[in-house]
Amino acid sequence: MTAPRAPTEQSRERTVAGNDPALGRQTKSDESLVRREAARRRTFAVISHPDAGKSTLTEALALHAQVISEAGAVHGKAGRKGVVSDWLEMEKARGISITSAALQFAYGDSVINLLDTPGHSDFSEDTYRVLAAVDCAVMLLDAAKGLEPQTLKLFDVCRHRNIPVITFVNKWDRPGRAALELCDEISERISLRPMPLTWPVGEAGRFHGVLDRAEGDFIGFTRNASGAGRAGVVRMPPAEAAETVGDDWTQAGEESELLSVSGGDFDYEEFLQARATPVLFGSAVLNFGVKHLLDLLVELAPRPAPRPDVDGGARPLEAPFSAFVFKVQTGMDRAHRDQVAFARVCSGRFDRGMVVTHAASGRPFATKYAQQVFGQQRSTLDVAYPGDVIGLVNASNLRVGDTLYSGKPKVTFPGLPSFAPRHFATASAKDPSRAKQFRRGVEQLEQEGVVQVLRSDRRGEATPVLAAVGPMQFEVATDRLQNEFGVTILLNHLPYTVVRRLGDPSERRLIDGTSSEVLTRGDGAELALFTDDITLRLLLRRHPDVTLESLAGGV
């Protein structure tokens, strides 16, 4: 497929500059190098409902970029290995993504940064953090199910951040809905104008290939034995396709003409403004349509842009190095149980070994151990540019939302919001002799953002309250405390269903009671918990001046 032509590199290339890590100042040669490198970057994430095929698509993209020799399937069935990105035992057992993963690979003259994200709604807070680090998103739809609840929620995050979206309709090799019906759903439910670039030849479950709407040719595919390798592709002119495919080709052509009449042709500016979405059809498990997607990302996805700081300005790409932490993960290497902080480079050039400043504390931070991390696979990272993701190992002082920078002036990027938790439970060590390990484990999970940890003098350090967006977060916390710290915990679920931020700590005496209480989160926020809306309304009736604020619920 020939991807639509976006504006030339020269017309939309932004000024980028680097810094000399040895001298602490910028040089003209750095400016030229970083300008070229930043313009090559494409940083995106894949968003979807669970079981739409996100991890399988991630592996298929890596296969087509020749990063791996064989793509895995989520459950590794029929002799086919499991996906690399899902490495936790819970991920392998359940066939879902819980952790985030970052993969960088060269594709042609471009450098692709692919951020894999948790698909389950219980981990939407983690997905939100990842979406803060990308410039584009691929929305993956199941051909049979279309827009599902978690896809809608994640798309709302993209819309909130004005992230352009490319849509990939997956599993066309299985029975599903009509292509026109799926396009109508995109338009009607999320007000995003679909602009199909390929169109399926054959209904879902009887997939011959796709019509390349830009060229008018038929692109067919041949299956390989296991689906683990790249699908064979054959291109035919329209006349030959009509003879080979027959009525399905004719119907695809008629539907494509209907799309043109109804405004379904490609418009780059509409895509860039996140008002319209290019649409591709394919099958990740058969590795068909994946190359089309890669080509489209290279051609259309936005390049890195200056990132706003807390003062309302934008950190120029030509400024010295800066980055923000969007993910912290421990336990990826069980032999060392080290901690990795994933940071998105926002400006300048990163060189492994450079000493940067931790904005929150003002202290220096050494970057000797910088790596690229995908699942449990690691490689040393020596240089990075705007748009890249670096894994900083043994980063025990870094938290989600922290800023790192070099040179002057100081920069701090906005922190990432914590979602309003919906489930609460006290946690305690079943064996009191493991109290030290319990405290260390809970602190680690809090630092990573696996769960929110709430404390109070009333409950004490031995029984903190774990707060989660979804109940599966409790399962992850329980599993990791058991496997990584050797601690079996007891969970006692609490009846709270409503949470607000308390603006004035002196007012907590008005709230603490039998149906409500105030707890302190690790970031210092005072959270007021209520059993239900009635309890909250009664409090506000008695004390109308109490300062209670809503927390972010997803966007």
C-alpha positions in Angstrom: 0.0 0.0 0.0 1.2 3.5 -0.8 0.7 5.6 2.3 -0.9 9.1 1.9 1.6 11.9 1.5 1.9 14.1 4.5 3.7 17.4 4.4 7.4 17.1 3.7 10.0 16.8 6.4 11.2 20.3 5.6 7.8 21.9 6.0 7.1 20.4 9.4 10.5 19.7 10.9 10.9 21.6 14.1 14.1 23.1 15.4 15.9 20.8 17.7 19.2 21.1 19.5 21.3 19.0 21.7 23.7 19.6 24.5 27.3 18.7 25.0 27.3 16.5 28.1 31.0 17.1 28.8 30.9 20.9 28.5 27.3 21.4 29.6 26.5 23.7 26.7 25.0 23.4 23.2 27.0 23.1 20.1 26.1 23.7 16.4 27.0 20.1 15.5 24.6 18.9 18.2 21.9 21.1 16.9 22.1 19.6 13.4 22.4 16.0 14.7 19.5 16.2 17.1 17.3 18.0 14.5 17.7 15.1 12.2 17.3 12.4 14.9 14.2 14.0 16.4 12.5 14.3 13.0 13.0 10.5 12.5 11.1 9.6 15.7 7.6 8.2 15.8 6.3 7.5 19.3 3.0 5.8 19.7 0.9 3.5 21.9 -1.7 0.8 21.0 -5.0 1.2 22.9 -7.8 -1.4 22.9 -10.3 -3.4 24.9 -8.9 -6.6 26.4 -8.7 -9.5 23.9 -8.8 -7.3 20.8 -5.3 -8.5 20.0 -3.1 -5.7 21.3 -0.1 -7.8 22.5 -0.3 -9.9 19.3 -0.2 -6.7 17.2 2.8 -5.5 19.1 4.6 -8.7 18.3 3.6 -8.5 14.7 4.9 -5.0 14.4 8.2 -6.1 15.8 8.3 -9.0 13.4 7.8 -6.8 10.3 10.5 -4.5 11.6 12.8 -7.6 11.8 13.3 -7.0 15.6 12.2 -10.6 16.2 12.3 -13.6 13.9 8.9 -15.1 15.0 5.8 -13.4 16.4 4.2 -14.9 19.5 0.6 -15.5 20.3 -0.9 -14.5 23.6 -1.3 -18.0 24.9 1.5 -19.6 22.9 -0.8 -22.3 21.5 0.0 -25.0 18.9 3.7 -24.8 19.4 3.8 -21.0 18.9 5.7 -19.2 21.6 4.1 -16.6 23.9 4.4 -12.9 23.4 7.6 -11.2 24.6 5.8 -8.1 26.1 3.7 -10.1 28.5 6.2 -11.4 31.1 4.4 -11.4 34.5 3.1 -14.9 35.4 -0.4 -13.3 35.8 -0.1 -11.9 32.2 0.9 -15.3 30.8 -1.9 -17.2 32.7 -4.7 -14.8 31.9 -3.7 -13.7 28.4 -3.9 -10.0 29.3 -1.3 -7.1 29.6 -0.8 -5.8 33.1 2.5 -4.0 32.8 3.7 -1.5 30.3 6.4 -2.2 27.8 8.6 0.0 25.5 10.2 -1.2 22.3 12.4 0.9 20.0 13.3 -0.3 16.5 14.5 1.1 13.2 12.1 0.9 10.3 13.5 2.2 7.0 15.0 5.6 7.8 12.7 6.1 10.9 13.0 5.1 14.5 9.8 3.7 16.0 9.1 3.9 19.8 6.2 1.5 20.5 4.7 1.7 24.0 2.6 -1.3 24.9 0.0 -0.6 27.6 -2.3 -2.6 29.9 -5.5 -3.4 28.2 -7.7 -4.2 31.2 -9.9 -1.4 32.6 -8.6 -2.0 36.1 -5.2 -0.6 35.0 -6.5 2.4 33.1 -4.5 4.7 35.4 -1.3 3.1 34.1 -2.5 3.4 30.5 -3.2 7.1 31.0 0.4 7.6 32.1 1.7 5.9 29.0 -0.5 8.0 26.8 1.1 11.1 28.3 4.4 9.9 26.7 3.2 9.4 23.1 2.5 11.6 20.1 0.0 9.2 18.4 -2.1 6.2 19.2 -3.3 3.2 17.3 -6.9 2.2 18.2 -7.3 -1.5 17.8 -10.8 -2.8 17.2 -12.1 -6.3 17.2 -14.0 -6.9 13.9 -16.8 -8.7 15.7 -17.1 -6.3 18.6 -16.2 -2.8 17.4 -15.9 -0.1 20.0 -15.9 -1.7 23.4 -16.1 0.0 26.8 -12.3 0.2 27.6 -11.6 1.3 24.0 -14.1 4.2 24.5 -12.5 5.2 27.8 -9.0 5.2 26.4 -10.1 7.1 23.3 -11.5 9.7 25.7 -8.0 10.1 27.1 -6.6 10.5 23.6 -9.3 13.2 22.9 -8.5 15.0 26.1 -4.8 15.1 25.2 -5.6 15.8 21.5 -3.7 12.7 20.4 -4.2 11.8 16.7 -5.5 8.2 16.3 -5.0 5.6 13.6 -7.6 2.8 13.6 -6.7 -0.8 12.9 -9.7 -3.2 12.5 -8.3 -6.5 13.6 -9.4 -10.2 13.3 -10.9 -9.8 9.8 -10.0 -13.5 9.3 -12.8 -14.4 11.8 -16.6 -13.9 11.5 -17.6 -10.3 12.4 -19.6 -7.2 11.6 -19.8 -5.4 8.3 -17.1 -2.9 7.5 -19.5 -0.1 6.8 -21.3 -0.7 10.1 -18.0 -0.5 12.0 -17.2 2.8 10.2 -20.6 4.2 11.1 -20.1 3.2 14.7 -16.8 5.2 14.8 -18.5 8.2 13.4 -21.6 8.1 15.6 -20.2 7.0 18.9 -17.0 9.0 19.2 -17.6 11.7 16.5 -14.4 10.7 14.7 -14.6 10.7 10.9 -13.3 7.4 9.5 -11.0 7.7 6.5 -10.4 4.1 5.3 -7.1 3.7 3.4 -7.7 0.0 2.8 -11.0 -1.8 2.4 -11.6 -5.5 3.1 -12.2 -7.7 0.1 -14.6 -10.4 1.5 -16.7 -10.2 4.6 -15.2 -10.8 8.0 -14.3 -14.5 8.2 -13.9 -14.8 4.4 -10.9 -12.6 4.0 -9.1 -12.4 0.7 -7.2 -9.2 1.2 -7.7 -5.5 0.9 -8.4 -2.9 -1.7 -5.7 -0.2 -1.6 -8.0 2.9 -2.0 -5.2 5.2 -3.0 -3.9 3.0 -5.9 -7.0 1.0 -6.7 -5.1 -2.3 -6.6 -5.9 -5.5 -4.8 -3.5 -6.7 -2.0 -3.9 -10.4 -1.2 -2.1 -12.6 1.2 -1.1 -16.2 1.6 -1.1 -17.8 5.0 2.0 -19.4 6.4 1.9 -22.6 8.4 1.7 -21.2 11.9 1.0 -17.5 11.5 4.3 -16.8 13.4 6.0 -15.4 10.2 5.2 -12.6 7.9 2.3 -13.3 5.6 3.0 -13.5 1.9 1.6 -10.6 -0.1 0.5 -10.4 -3.7 -0.5 -7.2 -5.5 -2.9 -7.4 -8.5 -4.4 -4.7 -10.8 -8.2 -4.3 -10.7 -8.9 -6.4 -13.8 -6.9 -9.4 -12.5 -8.4 -9.0 -9.1 -11.9 -9.1 -10.6 -11.1 -12.4 -12.3 -9.4 -13.9 -9.2 -11.7 -12.8 -6.4 -15.0 -12.2 -8.3 -18.0 -10.7 -6.6 -16.2 -9.8 -3.4 -13.9 -7.6 -5.4 -16.8 -5.9 -7.1 -18.6 -5.3 -3.8 -15.4 -3.8 -2.2 -15.1 -1.4 -5.1 -18.7 -0.3 -4.8 -18.4 0.3 -1.1 -15.1 2.2 -1.6 -16.9 4.6 -4.1 -19.7 5.0 -1.5 -17.0 6.1 1.1 -15.7 8.7 -1.3 -19.1 10.2 -1.9 -19.9 10.3 1.8 -16.6 12.1 2.8 -14.5 9.1 3.7 -11.4 10.2 1.7 -8.1 11.0 3.5 -7.5 14.5 4.9 -4.1 14.9 6.7 -5.0 18.1 8.7 -8.2 16.5 10.0 -6.1 13.6 11.3 -3.5 15.8 12.8 -6.2 17.8 14.6 -7.7 14.5 16.0 -11.0 15.0 14.2 -10.6 12.1 11.8 -8.9 8.7 11.8 -7.3 6.7 9.0 -8.6 3.1 9.0 -6.9 -0.1 8.1 -8.2 -3.7 8.0 -6.1 -6.8 8.7 -5.3 -9.6 11.0 -2.5 -9.3 13.5 -2.4 -13.1 14.2 -1.8 -13.7 10.5 0.5 -10.7 10.3 -1.5 -9.2 7.4 -2.1 -5.5 7.3 0.7 -4.9 9.8 3.2 -3.6 7.3 0.5 -1.1 6.0 0.2 0.2 9.6 4.0 0.6 10.0 4.2 2.5 6.7 1.3 4.7 7.7 2.9 5.5 11.1 6.2 6.5 9.4 4.4 8.8 6.9 1.7 10.4 9.1 2.4 10.2 12.8 3.4 13.5 14.4 7.1 14.1 15.2 8.1 15.1 18.8 6.9 18.6 19.7 7.9 21.0 22.5 6.3 19.9 25.8 4.6 22.4 28.1 6.1 22.9 31.6 4.3 23.8 34.8 4.7 27.5 34.2 2.6 27.3 31.1 5.4 27.7 28.6 6.8 25.0 26.4 10.2 23.4 26.8 11.8 23.9 23.4 13.2 20.8 21.6 16.5 22.7 21.2 16.9 23.1 25.0 19.3 20.9 27.0 18.2 17.4 27.9 14.9 16.9 29.8 12.6 14.0 30.4 9.7 13.0 32.5 9.1 9.6 34.2 5.8 8.0 33.2 6.3 4.4 34.6 8.3 2.7 37.4 8.6 -1.1 37.4 10.3 -3.5 39.7 10.9 -7.2 39.5 11.6 -7.4 35.7 14.9 -9.0 36.5 14.3 -11.5 39.3 18.0 -12.2 39.7 18.6 -8.6 40.8 15.1 -7.3 41.6 16.1 -3.9 40.3 13.8 -1.0 39.7 13.4 0.6 36.2 12.1 4.1 35.7 10.7 4.7 32.1 11.3 8.3 31.0 10.2 10.0 27.8 12.9 12.3 26.4 11.4 15.8 25.7 14.4 17.8 24.7 18.1 17.7 23.9 20.3 14.7 23.6 20.7 12.0 26.3 24.1 10.3 26.7 24.5 7.4 29.0 26.6 8.4 32.0 25.6 12.0 32.0 24.6 13.5 35.4 21.2 15.2 35.3 19.2 17.0 38.0 16.1 15.5 39.7 13.8 18.5 39.6 11.7 17.4 42.7 14.7 17.2 45.0 17.3 19.3 43.2 19.8 16.5 43.6 22.1 15.1 40.9 21.1 11.8 39.3 23.6 9.6 37.6 22.5 7.7 34.4 25.3 5.1 34.2 22.7 2.3 33.9 20.4 3.3 31.0 18.7 0.6 29.0 16.1 -0.1 26.4 13.5 -2.5 28.0 10.9 -4.7 26.3 9.3 -7.3 28.5 12.3 -8.9 30.2 14.6 -8.2 27.3 17.2 -5.5 27.8 20.0 -3.8 25.9 22.3 -1.0 26.9 21.2 2.5 25.7 24.0 4.9 24.9 22.2 7.8 23.2 18.6 9.0 23.0 16.7 11.9 21.4 13.3 13.6 21.8 10.6 11.0 21.5 12.7 8.2 22.8 12.0 6.2 25.9 14.9 5.4 28.3 14.9 2.8 31.1 16.9 4.1 34.1 17.9 1.1 36.2 18.2 1.2 40.0 16.2 4.5 40.0 14.9 4.0 43.6 14.5 7.8 44.1 12.3 8.4 41.0 8.5 8.4 41.0 5.9 8.6 38.4 5.6 12.2 37.1 9.2 13.2 38.1 11.2 15.5 35.8 14.9 15.1 35.0 16.9 17.8 33.2 20.4 19.1 32.6 21.8 22.6 32.2 19.8 25.7 32.8 17.1 26.9 33.3 15.4 24.5 35.6 12.4 22.8 34.1 9.5 20.9 35.7 6.8 19.2 33.7 3.3 18.8 35.0 2.8 15.7 37.2 0.6 12.9 36.1 -2.8 12.8 37.9 -3.8 10.0 40.2 -7.3 8.7 39.4 -10.1 8.6 41.9 -9.9 5.1 43.5 -13.1 3.1 43.6 -12.1 0.1 45.8 -10.5 0.1 49.3 -9.1 -2.6 51.5 -6.9 -2.7 54.6 -3.8 -4.8 54.1 -1.7 -6.6 56.8 0.9 -9.3 56.9 -0.5 -12.7 57.8 2.8 -13.5 59.6 3.7 -10.6 61.9 7.4 -11.7 61.7 7.4 -10.5 58.1 6.3 -7.0 59.0 9.6 -5.5 57.7 9.3 -7.2 54.3 5.6 -6.1 54.2 6.4 -2.5 54.8 9.1 -2.6 52.2 6.9 -4.3 49.6 4.0 -1.9 50.2 6.4 1.1 49.8 7.6 -0.4 46.5 4.1 -0.9 45.1 3.2 2.6 46.1 6.3 4.0 44.4 5.4 2.2 41.2 1.8 3.2 41.2 0.5 -0.4 41.3 -2.0 0.7 44.0 -2.5 3.9 45.9 -1.5 3.6 49.6 -3.5 5.5 52.2 -2.4 5.9 55.8 -3.6 7.4 59.1 -2.6 7.5 62.7 -5.9 5.8 63.5 -5.0 2.7 61.5 -1.2 2.7 62.0 1.6 1.6 59.7 0.8 -2.1 60.2 -2.5 -1.8 58.4 -2.4 0.7 55.5 -5.3 1.1 53.2 -4.8 0.0 49.6 -6.9 2.0 47.1 -7.4 0.9 43.5 -9.3 1.9 40.4 -10.1 -1.7 39.7 -10.2 -4.8 41.9 -7.6 -6.7 39.8 -5.0 -4.2 41.2 -5.4 -5.9 44.5 -4.7 -9.3 42.9 -1.5 -7.9 41.4 -0.4 -6.4 44.7 -1.1 -9.6 46.5 0.7 -11.7 44.0 3.8 -9.5 43.9 4.1 -9.2 47.7 4.0 -13.0 47.8 6.4 -13.7 45.0 8.8 -10.8 45.4 8.9 -10.2 49.1 7.7 -13.5 50.5 4.7 -11.9 52.3 1.2 -13.3 52.4 -1.2 -10.6 53.1 -4.7 -10.4 54.5 -7.1 -8.0 52.8 -10.2 -6.6 54.5 -12.4 -4.8 52.0 -13.8 -1.5 53.2 -17.4 -0.2 52.4 -16.3 3.1 50.9 -17.6 4.0 47.4 -17.1 7.8 47.3 -13.8 9.7 47.6 -13.0 13.5 47.6 -9.9 15.5 48.2 -9.9 17.5 51.5 -8.7 21.0 50.9 -8.1 22.0 54.5 -6.5 19.3 56.7 -7.9 21.1 59.8 -11.4 20.0 58.7 -10.7 16.3 59.0 -12.3 16.2 62.5 -15.6 17.0 60.8 -15.4 13.9 58.6 -13.8 11.1 60.6 -16.7 9.0 61.8 -18.4 5.6 61.5 -19.3 6.0 57.8 -16.4 8.2 56.7 -12.8 8.9 57.4 -9.8 10.9 56.1 -6.6 9.2 55.0 -3.3 10.6 53.7 -2.0 9.4 50.3 1.7 9.1 49.6 1.8 12.3 47.6 0.5 14.2 50.7 -3.1 14.5 49.5 -5.8 14.2 52.2 -8.6 11.9 50.9 -12.0 11.8 52.5 -13.8 8.5 52.0 -17.5 8.0 52.3 -19.7 4.9 52.3 -22.1 6.4 49.8 -23.4 9.7 48.3 -26.0 10.1 51.1 -23.3 10.2 53.7 -21.4 12.9 51.7 -24.6 15.0 51.2 -25.4 14.8 54.9 -22.0 16.1 55.8 -22.2 19.0 53.3 -25.6 19.9 54.7 -24.2 20.1 58.2 -21.0 21.8 57.2 -21.6 23.6 53.8 -18.2 25.4 54.0 -16.1 22.2 54.1 -13.7 22.1 51.1 -14.0 18.9 49.2 -12.8 18.5 45.6 -13.5 15.8 43.0 -10.5 13.7 41.8 -9.8 12.7 38.2 -12.0 9.8 37.2 -10.3 8.8 34.0 -9.7 12.0 32.1 
